[in-house]
Amino acid sequence: MNTISLSVKCFGVFRKFGESLNVDIAEGSSVLEVKQALIQKLGQTQKALVEDSVLANDNEILPNAYILKDETALSILPPVCGG
C-alpha cells in the first residue's frame, strides 16, 4: 500500500504545535483517518479537540467520510466559541 505525506496547516489553538503538522497516511485514506493520525501524533490529551475540529482543503470543509484524492495539504480548524 502506498503512503502519502500530508501537511496539515494549524490554526487557533493548534498553533502551539507549529504552523503545520506532517502526517503519513495510506493512499485513499479518509478525513477521519487523518484525524486519527493527528491524535497519534499529538497524544490522547488532544483527542477531543481533534475530534471536534474540522479539516478543510482550499475550497471546502471536508466531512469525516471524505476520501482524500489529490490533496497534499489540508488545514485543521478548531471549534470556535465566543460571545
C-alpha positions as CSV (number, residue, x, y, z in Angstrom):
1,M,0.0,0.0,0.0
2,N,1.3,3.4,-0.9
3,T,1.6,6.2,1.6
4,I,1.4,9.9,1.1
5,S,2.8,12.7,3.2
6,L,0.3,15.2,4.2
7,S,0.9,18.7,5.5
8,V,-1.8,20.0,7.9
9,K,-1.8,23.7,8.4
10,C,-2.6,24.7,12.0
11,F,-5.0,27.5,13.1
12,G,-6.2,28.7,16.5
13,V,-5.3,26.5,19.5
14,F,-3.3,24.1,17.2
15,R,-0.7,26.9,16.5
16,K,1.0,25.8,19.8
17,F,2.1,22.7,17.8
18,G,3.6,24.8,15.0
19,E,2.5,26.3,11.7
20,S,1.8,22.9,10.3
21,L,1.9,19.2,11.2
22,N,3.1,16.5,8.8
23,V,1.5,13.0,8.9
24,D,2.0,10.0,6.7
25,I,-1.3,8.2,5.7
26,A,-2.2,5.4,3.4
27,E,-3.3,6.4,-0.1
28,G,-7.1,6.6,-0.2
29,S,-7.5,7.5,3.5
30,S,-10.5,9.3,4.8
31,V,-10.5,12.6,6.8
32,L,-11.4,10.5,9.8
33,E,-8.2,8.5,9.4
34,V,-6.2,11.8,9.1
35,K,-7.7,12.9,12.4
36,Q,-6.7,9.5,13.9
37,A,-3.1,10.1,12.7
38,L,-3.1,13.6,14.2
39,I,-4.3,12.2,17.6
40,Q,-1.5,9.7,17.5
41,K,1.0,12.5,16.7
42,L,-0.4,14.9,19.3
43,G,-1.3,12.5,22.0
44,Q,-4.5,11.3,23.7
45,T,-4.8,14.6,25.6
46,Q,-5.7,16.3,22.3
47,K,-8.2,13.6,21.2
48,A,-11.4,15.6,22.0
49,L,-10.0,18.7,20.4
50,V,-9.0,17.0,17.2
51,E,-12.4,15.1,17.0
52,D,-14.3,18.3,17.4
53,S,-12.3,20.1,14.8
54,V,-12.8,20.1,11.0
55,L,-10.4,19.6,8.2
56,A,-10.6,21.7,5.0
57,N,-8.8,21.9,1.7
58,D,-8.5,25.1,-0.3
59,N,-12.2,25.1,-1.3
60,E,-14.4,23.5,1.4
61,I,-14.7,21.9,4.8
62,L,-14.5,18.1,4.4
63,P,-16.8,15.6,6.1
64,N,-15.1,12.8,8.0
65,A,-16.1,10.2,5.4
66,Y,-14.4,12.2,2.6
67,I,-11.7,10.1,0.8
68,L,-8.6,12.1,0.1
69,K,-7.7,12.1,-3.6
70,D,-5.0,14.5,-4.6
71,E,-4.8,16.7,-1.6
72,T,-1.4,17.1,-0.2
73,A,-2.2,20.0,2.1
74,L,-5.1,20.5,4.5
75,S,-6.0,22.9,7.3
76,I,-7.3,21.9,10.7
77,L,-9.8,24.3,12.1
78,P,-10.6,24.1,15.8
79,P,-14.1,24.7,17.2
80,V,-14.8,28.4,17.8
81,C,-16.9,29.8,20.6
82,G,-17.4,33.3,21.8
83,G,-19.9,35.8,22.8
